[in-house]
Amino acid sequence: MEKLKRIFALIGAILLMALYGSTLIFALLDSPAASSLLSASIAATVLVPVLLYAYILIARILKHRGNDNDGSDI
């Protein structure tokens, strides 16, 4: 499981680096489509880490939810 987490972390880091690079490239291009692509790239640069954080938070909550057996089931 730890190896899988490391692989996903590496993929996430590479994805973020690609998003930052594409944002820079789209900002420097002088094309009609560059403005739309720049907006999409900036949105993805913000949304991808937020969604990943939310996924990790929910997975952590659900993992601990199944382990809560304090004996209050009377």
Contacts in CASP RR format, 6 or more apart in sequence:
PFRMAT RR
TARGET T0000
AUTHOR 0000-0000-0000
METHOD contacts of the structure
MODEL  1
MEKLKRIFALIGAILLMALYGSTLIFALLDSPAASSLLSASIAATVLVPV
LLYAYILIARILKHRGNDNDGSDI
12 52 0 8 1.000
15 48 0 8 1.000
16 45 0 8 1.000
16 48 0 8 1.000
16 49 0 8 1.000
19 41 0 8 1.000
19 44 0 8 1.000
19 45 0 8 1.000
19 48 0 8 1.000
20 45 0 8 1.000
22 37 0 8 1.000
22 41 0 8 1.000
23 38 0 8 1.000
23 41 0 8 1.000
23 42 0 8 1.000
23 45 0 8 1.000
26 34 0 8 1.000
26 37 0 8 1.000
26 38 0 8 1.000
26 41 0 8 1.000
27 34 0 8 1.000
27 38 0 8 1.000
29 37 0 8 1.000
END
